[in-house]
């Protein structure tokens, strides 16, 4: 089991980001699968593709920082 030091909520948010389709069809399919998977199968997806979920989390963080910067500029 690979933890990658993300919380279950962060893995979920990463999967939601991946499922947007903005990061390719493979990433989207993995994100979609994670969202509907039970706990055991979602862990199998994280174990199989840890880098993909970490990248998804980085995209989530990047969007948050961009949105925060836009609010400060307003």
N, C-alpha and C positions, 0 to 999 in steps of 0.2 A: 504494500500500500504506500503510495507516494502522497505526502500531505501538501507539499509546496507552500506551506504556511498560509494558505487562504482559508477563510471560514466557509462553511456551507453556503452562506448568503453570498459571499464573493464569488464562489464557483457558479452559483445560480446566475448572478448578474453577468458573469463572463459568458455563460451559455446564452443568455438573452442577447448579448451583444453579437456573439457569433451567429446567432440565428437570424440576424437582420438581413443576411445575404450580401452585406457590403464587403465581406472578407473572403469571398469565394464560395462555391457551392459545397465543397467538402466541409469547410468550417461551418457553414450553415446547417448541413445535415447532422453534424456532430452536436451542434448547439440544440437543434430541434430534438434529437434523441435524448440528450441529457435532461431537457425540460420535462419530458414525459416518462422518463425511466424511473423505476423504483430505486431505493437506496443502494442496493447491491449492484445493479447495472449501471447506475450513475457513477459509482466508484470505479467500476471496470473501465468506463470511458475516460475518467480522469487518469487512471493508471496507464492506459494505452496511449493517451495523447496529452501528457502533462504540459508540454510546451505550448500547445494550442490554447489550453485554458489560461495559461499565464499570459500569453499574448492578448487573449480576449480581455483579461483583467487590466492589462496596461492600456488597451483601447478605452475601456470604461473610465479609468482614471484620467486619461488624456481628455476625454469629452467633458468630464467634470471640471477639470482645470480651465478648459476653454470657456465653458459656460460661466464659471466664476469670474474669469477675466472680463467677459462681456458685460456682466452685471456691474462690475466696478467701473467700467468705462461709461456706463449709461448715466 
